[in-house]
Amino acid sequence: MSLTQKKIKIICPSHKLGNGEQMIVNHYQKCAARYGGFELCLVKPATGARSSKLFHEAEVIQAQIPTQAHVIALCEKGQNLNTRQLADRLFDQPYWCFIIGSSDGLCPTFIQKANTRLSLSALTFTHQMAICLIGEQIFRILSIYNNHPYHRD
């Protein structure tokens, strides 16, 4: 695969990252910068009853997604793909948006509309930890596209 510039965004309802998580995200943003990098967009989490909260967060998230983006919703019932499979799936997509839910997850309607539904693991992670994991995977995928030795099959 050859060098292809991608526009990549991670969107998550969260007030802020902890110092440790922010350090990890900064590290992978710096690593990925040579290939176009990625943006982290934290949106204000909603409050209230779970169903109305998820609906409101979905609206706020949707407003941050460009119309041409390939939307990857992280959810527990998503597909389990290895890094190479995810890289192959996203290769022809010029704009990726990884969507990570708040502590209550994502609105089911939003999940159904996503282009790809992805599970990181059968384990449960905080949304802050999921941001770190996706940041690392973005760099790993970009390194695959650019024949960088970071990823080994």
Summary of the structure (lengths in Angstrom):
residues: 153
radius of gyration: 14.8
end to end distance: 14.8
largest distance: 47.2
contacts: 459
relative contact order: 0.25
helix: 42%
strand: 21%
